């Protein structure tokens, strides 16, 4: 018991579950980092691992590459416009304005890095909240009960 007396005991912290806000930030940062790598190397394709069952019935780990679509496009003048997506939706930074005017190709990587820094600082939390809310606010509507018959 003398070994335990040399230790200092304290209250254990709560479980390490992150808040939903931090999870949304982290997911967006992961996607922005993928776009950053795609901007630096157009042939970038991250690999994923998945277990599949082979024809003989054994399960094996298979690695496959995933294609990433760029979030930037050239407008009519040849300037790049970057859109940020969260899930299946494009984030609107201002009412009706979902694109970021990047300009030349050289400005694309610094613009993505600026977005990553803004996400880390929590500047996009207000824009991510409605994106998440639309996904999970599905309500289940049950059919109305038929009226009871009163027999005379």
Backbone as JSON Lines, residues from 0, in Angstrom:
{"i":0,"aa":"X","n":[0.82,-1.2,0.0],"ca":[0.0,0.0,0.0],"c":[0.86,1.26,0.0]}
{"i":1,"aa":"X","n":[2.12,1.13,0.32],"ca":[2.99,2.3,0.36],"c":[3.19,2.9,-1.02]}
{"i":2,"aa":"X","n":[3.1,2.11,-2.07],"ca":[3.22,2.64,-3.43],"c":[2.05,3.56,-3.77]}
{"i":3,"aa":"X","n":[0.86,3.21,-3.35],"ca":[-0.3,4.04,-3.63],"c":[-0.28,5.35,-2.85]}
{"i":4,"aa":"X","n":[0.33,5.36,-1.7],"ca":[0.39,6.58,-0.89],"c":[1.28,7.63,-1.55]}
{"i":5,"aa":"X","n":[2.16,7.22,-2.43],"ca":[3.03,8.18,-3.1],"c":[2.33,8.88,-4.26]}
{"i":6,"aa":"X","n":[1.14,8.42,-4.62],"ca":[0.4,9.01,-5.74],"c":[-0.56,10.07,-5.26]}
{"i":7,"aa":"X","n":[-0.85,11.03,-6.13],"ca":[-1.83,12.06,-5.85],"c":[-3.07,11.76,-6.66]}
{"i":8,"aa":"X","n":[-4.22,11.67,-6.03],"ca":[-5.46,11.33,-6.71],"c":[-6.28,12.59,-6.95]}
{"i":9,"aa":"X","n":[-7.02,12.57,-8.04],"ca":[-7.86,13.71,-8.41],"c":[-9.12,13.19,-9.08]}
{"i":10,"aa":"X","n":[-10.04,14.07,-9.37],"ca":[-11.28,13.71,-10.06],"c":[-10.95,13.46,-11.52]}
{"i":11,"aa":"X","n":[-11.48,12.38,-12.06],"ca":[-11.24,12.05,-13.47],"c":[-12.06,12.99,-14.35]}
{"i":12,"aa":"X","n":[-11.48,13.47,-15.45],"ca":[-12.23,14.35,-16.34],"c":[-13.35,13.57,-17.03]}
{"i":13,"aa":"X","n":[-14.31,14.31,-17.53],"ca":[-15.43,13.69,-18.25],"c":[-14.9,12.98,-19.49]}
{"i":14,"aa":"X","n":[-15.74,12.16,-20.07],"ca":[-15.31,11.4,-21.25],"c":[-14.84,12.35,-22.33]}
{"i":15,"aa":"X","n":[-14.04,11.85,-23.22],"ca":[-13.4,12.69,-24.23],"c":[-14.28,12.92,-25.45]}
{"i":16,"aa":"X","n":[-15.57,12.94,-25.27],"ca":[-16.46,13.2,-26.39],"c":[-16.36,14.66,-26.76]}
{"i":17,"aa":"X","n":[-16.22,14.91,-28.05],"ca":[-16.12,16.29,-28.52],"c":[-17.52,16.86,-28.68]}
{"i":18,"aa":"X","n":[-17.59,18.16,-28.65],"ca":[-18.87,18.81,-28.89],"c":[-19.19,18.71,-30.38]}
{"i":19,"aa":"X","n":[-20.46,18.75,-30.75],"ca":[-20.83,18.7,-32.16],"c":[-20.2,19.81,-32.98]}
{"i":20,"aa":"X","n":[-20.02,20.98,-32.35],"ca":[-19.41,22.11,-33.05],"c":[-17.97,21.78,-33.45]}
{"i":21,"aa":"X","n":[-17.22,21.15,-32.54],"ca":[-15.83,20.79,-32.85],"c":[-15.76,19.68,-33.9]}
{"i":22,"aa":"X","n":[-16.71,18.77,-33.87],"ca":[-16.75,17.7,-34.87],"c":[-17.0,18.29,-36.25]}
{"i":23,"aa":"X","n":[-17.93,19.25,-36.37],"ca":[-18.2,19.9,-37.66],"c":[-16.96,20.63,-38.16]}
{"i":24,"aa":"X","n":[-16.28,21.34,-37.24],"ca":[-15.05,22.03,-37.64],"c":[-14.02,21.05,-38.18]}
{"i":25,"aa":"X","n":[-13.83,19.95,-37.45],"ca":[-12.81,18.98,-37.85],"c":[-13.13,18.35,-39.2]}
{"i":26,"aa":"X","n":[-14.39,18.03,-39.44],"ca":[-14.78,17.46,-40.73],"c":[-14.52,18.43,-41.87]}
{"i":27,"aa":"X","n":[-14.86,19.69,-41.66],"ca":[-14.61,20.68,-42.71],"c":[-13.13,20.87,-42.94]}
{"i":28,"aa":"X","n":[-12.34,20.88,-41.89],"ca":[-10.89,21.03,-42.03],"c":[-10.31,19.85,-42.79]}
{"i":29,"aa":"X","n":[-10.8,18.64,-42.54],"ca":[-10.32,17.47,-43.28],"c":[-10.61,17.62,-44.77]}
{"i":30,"aa":"X","n":[-11.81,18.08,-45.11],"ca":[-12.16,18.26,-46.53],"c":[-11.35,19.39,-47.16]}
{"i":31,"aa":"X","n":[-11.13,20.47,-46.41],"ca":[-10.32,21.57,-46.94],"c":[-8.87,21.12,-47.15]}
{"i":32,"aa":"X","n":[-8.34,20.29,-46.26],"ca":[-6.98,19.76,-46.45],"c":[-6.91,18.88,-47.69]}
{"i":33,"aa":"X","n":[-7.96,18.12,-47.95],"ca":[-7.99,17.32,-49.19],"c":[-7.98,18.24,-50.41]}
{"i":34,"aa":"X","n":[-8.74,19.33,-50.37],"ca":[-8.76,20.28,-51.48],"c":[-7.4,20.96,-51.64]}
{"i":35,"aa":"X","n":[-6.73,21.22,-50.52],"ca":[-5.39,21.8,-50.56],"c":[-4.41,20.85,-51.24]}
{"i":36,"aa":"X","n":[-4.48,19.58,-50.89],"ca":[-3.59,18.6,-51.52],"c":[-3.92,18.44,-53.0]}
{"i":37,"aa":"X","n":[-5.22,18.52,-53.34],"ca":[-5.62,18.42,-54.74],"c":[-5.14,19.63,-55.53]}
{"i":38,"aa":"X","n":[-5.13,20.8,-54.91],"ca":[-4.64,22.0,-55.58],"c":[-3.13,21.92,-55.81]}
{"i":39,"aa":"X","n":[-2.42,21.29,-54.88],"ca":[-0.97,21.15,-55.02],"c":[-0.6,20.05,-56.0]}
{"i":40,"aa":"X","n":[-1.41,18.97,-56.04],"ca":[-1.14,17.83,-56.92],"c":[-2.45,17.39,-57.56]}
{"i":41,"aa":"X","n":[-2.68,17.7,-58.84],"ca":[-3.94,17.36,-59.49],"c":[-4.21,15.85,-59.59]}
{"i":42,"aa":"X","n":[-3.2,15.02,-59.39],"ca":[-3.41,13.57,-59.45],"c":[-3.68,12.98,-58.07]}
{"i":43,"aa":"X","n":[-3.83,13.82,-57.05],"ca":[-4.04,13.34,-55.68],"c":[-5.34,12.55,-55.59]}
{"i":44,"aa":"X","n":[-5.25,11.35,-55.01],"ca":[-6.42,10.51,-54.75],"c":[-6.15,9.76,-53.45]}
{"i":45,"aa":"X","n":[-6.81,10.15,-52.37],"ca":[-6.56,9.47,-51.1],"c":[-7.02,8.02,-51.15]}
{"i":46,"aa":"X","n":[-6.36,7.19,-50.36],"ca":[-6.72,5.78,-50.33],"c":[-7.49,5.46,-49.07]}
{"i":47,"aa":"X","n":[-8.4,4.55,-49.18],"ca":[-9.2,4.08,-48.05],"c":[-9.04,2.58,-47.96]}
{"i":48,"aa":"X","n":[-9.28,2.04,-46.79],"ca":[-9.21,0.59,-46.61],"c":[-10.6,0.09,-46.23]}
{"i":49,"aa":"X","n":[-10.92,-1.09,-46.76],"ca":[-12.22,-1.66,-46.5],"c":[-12.1,-3.18,-46.52]}
{"i":50,"aa":"X","n":[-12.86,-3.84,-45.69],"ca":[-12.85,-5.3,-45.67],"c":[-13.89,-5.81,-46.66]}
{"i":51,"aa":"X","n":[-13.46,-6.73,-47.51],"ca":[-14.35,-7.33,-48.5],"c":[-14.25,-8.83,-48.41]}
{"i":52,"aa":"X","n":[-15.32,-9.47,-48.82],"ca":[-15.34,-10.93,-48.83],"c":[-14.96,-11.4,-50.23]}
{"i":53,"aa":"X","n":[-13.95,-12.25,-50.29],"ca":[-13.49,-12.77,-51.57],"c":[-14.42,-13.92,-52.01]}
{"i":54,"aa":"X","n":[-14.32,-14.35,-53.26],"ca":[-15.2,-15.42,-53.74],"c":[-15.06,-16.73,-52.96]}
{"i":55,"aa":"X","n":[-13.9,-16.99,-52.37],"ca":[-13.74,-18.22,-51.61],"c":[-14.27,-18.1,-50.17]}
{"i":56,"aa":"X","n":[-14.81,-16.94,-49.8],"ca":[-15.44,-16.77,-48.5],"c":[-14.58,-16.14,-47.43]}
{"i":57,"aa":"X","n":[-13.33,-15.88,-47.7],"ca":[-12.47,-15.24,-46.7],"c":[-12.6,-13.73,-46.79]}
{"i":58,"aa":"X","n":[-12.45,-13.09,-45.66],"ca":[-12.51,-11.63,-45.63],"c":[-11.08,-11.09,-45.67]}
{"i":59,"aa":"X","n":[-10.88,-10.09,-46.5],"ca":[-9.55,-9.52,-46.63],"c":[-9.65,-8.01,-46.68]}
{"i":60,"aa":"X","n":[-8.56,-7.35,-46.35],"ca":[-8.49,-5.9,-46.34],"c":[-8.09,-5.43,-47.73]}
{"i":61,"aa":"X","n":[-8.92,-4.57,-48.31],"ca":[-8.68,-4.08,-49.66],"c":[-8.49,-2.56,-49.59]}
{"i":62,"aa":"X","n":[-7.49,-2.07,-50.3],"ca":[-7.23,-0.64,-50.36],"c":[-7.69,-0.13,-51.71]}
{"i":63,"aa":"X","n":[-8.47,0.96,-51.7],"ca":[-8.95,1.53,-52.94],"c":[-8.78,3.04,-52.88]}
{"i":64,"aa":"X","n":[-8.68,3.65,-54.05],"ca":[-8.5,5.1,-54.09],"c":[-9.86,5.77,-54.29]}
{"i":65,"aa":"X","n":[-9.97,6.95,-53.75],"ca":[-11.21,7.71,-53.8],"c":[-10.95,8.97,-54.61]}
{"i":66,"aa":"X","n":[-11.84,9.28,-55.52],"ca":[-11.65,10.48,-56.32],"c":[-12.26,11.68,-55.6]}
{"i":67,"aa":"X","n":[-11.61,12.79,-55.74],"ca":[-12.07,14.02,-55.12],"c":[-12.33,15.03,-56.23]}
{"i":68,"aa":"X","n":[-13.5,15.64,-56.18],"ca":[-13.83,16.68,-57.15],"c":[-13.34,18.02,-56.62]}
{"i":69,"aa":"X","n":[-12.73,18.81,-57.47],"ca":[-12.27,20.13,-57.0],"c":[-13.45,21.04,-56.71]}
{"i":70,"aa":"X","n":[-13.29,21.88,-55.7],"ca":[-14.33,22.83,-55.31],"c":[-14.18,24.16,-56.04]}
{"i":71,"aa":"X","n":[-13.26,24.26,-56.98],"ca":[-13.05,25.51,-57.69],"c":[-13.31,25.3,-59.17]}
{"i":72,"aa":"X","n":[-13.78,26.39,-59.8],"ca":[-14.04,26.41,-61.24],"c":[-13.63,27.77,-61.78]}
{"i":73,"aa":"X","n":[-13.37,27.8,-63.07],"ca":[-13.05,29.07,-63.72],"c":[-14.33,29.73,-64.18]}
{"i":74,"aa":"X","n":[-14.43,31.05,-63.99],"ca":[-15.6,31.77,-64.47],"c":[-15.38,32.19,-65.92]}
{"i":75,"aa":"X","n":[-16.27,33.01,-66.46],"ca":[-16.2,33.41,-67.87],"c":[-14.93,34.2,-68.18]}
{"i":76,"aa":"X","n":[-14.38,34.9,-67.2],"ca":[-13.16,35.69,-67.41],"c":[-11.89,34.9,-67.19]}
{"i":77,"aa":"X","n":[-12.0,33.65,-66.76],"ca":[-10.82,32.83,-66.5],"c":[-10.35,32.88,-65.06]}
{"i":78,"aa":"X","n":[-11.03,33.63,-64.22],"ca":[-10.67,33.69,-62.8],"c":[-11.3,32.52,-62.06]}
{"i":79,"aa":"X","n":[-10.61,32.04,-61.04],"ca":[-11.12,30.91,-60.26],"c":[-12.11,31.37,-59.21]}
{"i":80,"aa":"X","n":[-13.15,30.56,-59.03],"ca":[-14.14,30.79,-57.99],"c":[-14.19,29.52,-57.14]}
{"i":81,"aa":"X","n":[-14.01,29.67,-55.84],"ca":[-13.97,28.55,-54.91],"c":[-15.28,28.49,-54.14]}
{"i":82,"aa":"X","n":[-15.89,27.31,-54.09],"ca":[-17.06,27.1,-53.26],"c":[-16.68,26.1,-52.18]}
{"i":83,"aa":"X","n":[-17.29,26.25,-51.01],"ca":[-17.01,25.36,-49.89],"c":[-18.25,24.52,-49.65]}
{"i":84,"aa":"X","n":[-18.03,23.22,-49.58],"ca":[-19.15,22.31,-49.39],"c":[-19.04,21.64,-48.02]}
{"i":85,"aa":"X","n":[-20.19,21.48,-47.39],"ca":[-20.25,20.7,-46.16],"c":[-21.35,19.68,-46.38]}
{"i":86,"aa":"X","n":[-20.96,18.42,-46.45],"ca":[-21.93,17.37,-46.79],"c":[-22.3,17.52,-48.25]}
{"i":87,"aa":"X","n":[-23.58,17.59,-48.52],"ca":[-24.04,17.72,-49.89],"c":[-24.4,19.16,-50.26]}
{"i":88,"aa":"X","n":[-24.24,20.08,-49.32],"ca":[-24.66,21.45,-49.56],"c":[-23.48,22.39,-49.68]}
{"i":89,"aa":"X","n":[-23.67,23.43,-50.47],"ca":[-22.69,24.49,-50.61],"c":[-22.98,25.55,-49.56]}
{"i":90,"aa":"X","n":[-21.94,26.0,-48.88],"ca":[-22.1,27.01,-47.83],"c":[-22.24,28.38,-48.47]}
{"i":91,"aa":"X","n":[-23.26,29.13,-48.06],"ca":[-23.44,30.51,-48.5],"c":[-22.8,31.42,-47.45]}
{"i":92,"aa":"X","n":[-21.81,32.19,-47.87],"ca":[-21.13,33.08,-46.94],"c":[-21.94,34.35,-46.7]}
{"i":93,"aa":"X","n":[-22.61,34.81,-47.73],"ca":[-23.56,35.91,-47.64],"c":[-24.79,35.48,-48.4]}
{"i":94,"aa":"X","n":[-25.88,36.18,-48.22],"ca":[-27.14,35.81,-48.86],"c":[-26.96,35.78,-50.38]}
{"i":95,"aa":"X","n":[-27.09,34.6,-50.97],"ca":[-26.97,34.43,-52.41],"c":[-25.54,34.37,-52.93]}
{"i":96,"aa":"X","n":[-24.55,34.41,-52.04],"ca":[-23.16,34.4,-52.46],"c":[-22.45,33.2,-51.83]}
{"i":97,"aa":"X","n":[-22.28,32.16,-52.64],"ca":[-21.64,30.94,-52.14],"c":[-20.22,30.8,-52.66]}
{"i":98,"aa":"X","n":[-19.79,31.65,-53.56],"ca":[-18.47,31.54,-54.14],"c":[-17.49,32.54,-53.56]}
{"i":99,"aa":"X","n":[-16.23,32.15,-53.56],"ca":[-15.14,33.04,-53.14],"c":[-14.32,33.34,-54.38]}
{"i":100,"aa":"X","n":[-14.19,34.61,-54.71],"ca":[-13.41,35.02,-55.88],"c":[-11.93,34.86,-55.55]}
{"i":101,"aa":"X","n":[-11.29,33.89,-56.2],"ca":[-9.89,33.6,-55.93],"c":[-9.0,34.4,-56.87]}
{"i":102,"aa":"X","n":[-9.37,34.45,-58.12],"ca":[-8.55,35.13,-59.1],"c":[-7.66,34.14,-59.82]}
{"i":103,"aa":"X","n":[-6.37,34.35,-59.75],"ca":[-5.41,33.5,-60.46],"c":[-5.17,32.2,-59.69]}
{"i":104,"aa":"X","n":[-4.63,31.22,-60.38],"ca":[-4.34,29.9,-59.81],"c":[-3.38,30.0,-58.62]}
{"i":105,"aa":"X","n":[-2.47,30.96,-58.65],"ca":[-1.49,31.12,-57.57],"c":[-2.14,31.49,-56.25]}
{"i":106,"aa":"X","n":[-3.34,32.08,-56.27],"ca":[-4.04,32.51,-55.06],"c":[-4.91,31.42,-54.47]}
{"i":107,"aa":"X","n":[-5.04,30.27,-55.14],"ca":[-5.93,29.21,-54.67],"c":[-5.44,28.59,-53.36]}
{"i":108,"aa":"X","n":[-4.18,28.21,-53.29],"ca":[-3.63,27.56,-52.09],"c":[-3.68,28.5,-50.88]}
{"i":109,"aa":"X","n":[-3.26,29.78,-51.0],"ca":[-3.39,30.67,-49.84],"c":[-4.86,30.88,-49.41]}
{"i":110,"aa":"X","n":[-5.78,30.88,-50.37],"ca":[-7.19,31.05,-50.03],"c":[-7.7,29.85,-49.23]}
{"i":111,"aa":"X","n":[-7.32,28.65,-49.63],"ca":[-7.73,27.45,-48.89],"c":[-7.11,27.46,-47.5]}
{"i":112,"aa":"X","n":[-5.86,27.87,-47.39],"ca":[-5.21,27.95,-46.07],"c":[-5.91,28.99,-45.18]}
{"i":113,"aa":"X","n":[-6.36,30.08,-45.77],"ca":[-7.11,31.09,-45.01],"c":[-8.42,30.49,-44.5]}
{"i":114,"aa":"X","n":[-9.09,29.7,-45.32],"ca":[-10.33,29.06,-44.89],"c":[-10.09,28.06,-43.77]}
{"i":115,"aa":"X","n":[-8.98,27.34,-43.83],"ca":[-8.64,26.4,-42.76],"c":[-8.4,27.16,-41.46]}
{"i":116,"aa":"X","n":[-7.68,28.27,-41.54],"ca":[-7.42,29.07,-40.34],"c":[-8.72,29.65,-39.78]}
{"i":117,"aa":"X","n":[-9.61,30.09,-40.66],"ca":[-10.9,30.64,-40.21],"c":[-11.74,29.56,-39.55]}
{"i":118,"aa":"X","n":[-11.69,28.35,-40.08],"ca":[-12.45,27.25,-39.49],"c":[-11.88,26.9,-38.12]}
{"i":119,"aa":"X","n":[-10.55,26.85,-38.0],"ca":[-9.93,26.59,-36.7],"c":[-10.29,27.64,-35.67]}
{"i":120,"aa":"X","n":[-10.42,28.88,-36.1],"ca":[-10.76,29.98,-35.19],"c":[-12.24,30.01,-34.85]}
{"i":121,"aa":"X","n":[-13.04,29.2,-35.54],"ca":[-14.47,29.15,-35.26],"c":[-15.29,30.18,-36.01]}
{"i":122,"aa":"X","n":[-14.71,30.82,-37.01],"ca":[-15.41,31.85,-37.76],"c":[-16.52,31.29,-38.64]}
{"i":123,"aa":"X","n":[-16.47,30.01,-38.98],"ca":[-17.48,29.41,-39.84],"c":[-18.53,28.63,-39.06]}
{"i":124,"aa":"X","n":[-18.47,28.64,-37.74],"ca":[-19.42,27.87,-36.94],"c":[-20.86,28.27,-37.22]}
{"i":125,"aa":"X","n":[-21.11,29.54,-37.37],"ca":[-22.47,30.02,-37.65],"c":[-22.98,29.56,-38.99]}
{"i":126,"aa":"X","n":[-22.08,29.35,-39.95],"ca":[-22.48,28.88,-41.27],"c":[-22.65,27.37,-41.32]}
{"i":127,"aa":"X","n":[-21.92,26.65,-40.46],"ca":[-22.01,25.19,-40.43],"c":[-23.24,24.7,-39.67]}
{"i":128,"aa":"X","n":[-23.7,25.48,-38.73],"ca":[-24.84,25.07,-37.9],"c":[-26.1,24.8,-38.73]}
{"i":129,"aa":"X","n":[-26.52,25.7,-39.64],"ca":[-27.71,25.39,-40.43],"c":[-27.52,24.2,-41.36]}
{"i":130,"aa":"X","n":[-26.3,23.96,-41.82],"ca":[-26.04,22.82,-42.69],"c":[-26.31,21.53,-41.96]}
{"i":131,"aa":"X","n":[-25.89,21.47,-40.72],"ca":[-26.08,20.27,-39.92],"c":[-27.54,20.11,-39.51]}
{"i":132,"aa":"X","n":[-28.21,21.23,-39.22],"ca":[-29.59,21.17,-38.75],"c":[-30.52,20.61,-39.82]}
{"i":133,"aa":"X","n":[-30.27,20.92,-41.07],"ca":[-31.17,20.44,-42.12],"c":[-31.06,18.94,-42.3]}
{"i":134,"aa":"X","n":[-29.94,18.39,-41.92],"ca":[-29.74,16.96,-42.1],"c":[-30.49,16.13,-41.07]}
{"i":135,"aa":"X","n":[-30.52,16.58,-39.82],"ca":[-31.09,15.77,-38.75],"c":[-32.46,16.22,-38.27]}
{"i":136,"aa":"X","n":[-33.02,17.26,-38.83],"ca":[-34.32,17.72,-38.37],"c":[-35.45,17.07,-39.16]}
{"i":137,"aa":"X","n":[-35.35,15.83,-39.39],"ca":[-36.44,15.11,-40.05],"c":[-37.4,14.63,-38.98]}
{"i":138,"aa":"X","n":[-38.65,14.91,-39.2],"ca":[-39.63,14.47,-38.23],"c":[-40.46,13.34,-38.83]}
{"i":139,"aa":"X","n":[-40.81,12.43,-37.99],"ca":[-41.6,11.29,-38.41],"c":[-43.06,11.63,-38.17]}
{"i":140,"aa":"X","n":[-43.84,11.61,-39.22],"ca":[-45.26,11.88,-39.06],"c":[-46.01,10.57,-39.2]}
{"i":141,"aa":"X","n":[-46.79,10.28,-38.21],"ca":[-47.57,9.06,-38.21],"c":[-48.95,9.37,-38.76]}
{"i":142,"aa":"X","n":[-49.55,8.4,-39.43],"ca":[-50.9,8.64,-39.92],"c":[-51.87,8.79,-38.75]}
{"i":143,"aa":"X","n":[-52.9,9.6,-38.96],"ca":[-53.88,9.84,-37.91],"c":[-54.66,8.56,-37.66]}
{"i":144,"aa":"X","n":[-55.05,8.38,-36.41],"ca":[-55.83,7.2,-36.07],"c":[-57.23,7.32,-36.69]}
{"i":145,"aa":"X","n":[-57.76,6.24,-37.18],"ca":[-59.12,6.33,-37.73],"c":[-60.1,6.57,-36.59]}
{"i":146,"aa":"X","n":[-61.15,7.31,-36.9],"ca":[-62.15,7.6,-35.88],"c":[-62.87,6.34,-35.48]}
{"i":147,"aa":"X","n":[-63.14,6.25,-34.18],"ca":[-63.81,5.05,-33.69],"c":[-65.29,5.1,-34.1]}
{"i":148,"aa":"X","n":[-65.79,3.96,-34.47],"ca":[-67.2,3.89,-34.85],"c":[-68.05,3.65,-33.63]}
{"i":149,"aa":"X","n":[-69.1,4.35,-33.59],"ca":[-70.06,4.16,-32.5],"c":[-71.25,3.44,-33.09]}
{"i":150,"aa":"X","n":[-71.49,2.24,-32.62],"ca":[-72.62,1.48,-33.16],"c":[-73.88,1.85,-32.39]}
{"i":151,"aa":"X","n":[-74.95,2.03,-33.11],"ca":[-76.21,2.43,-32.49],"c":[-77.06,1.24,-32.14]}
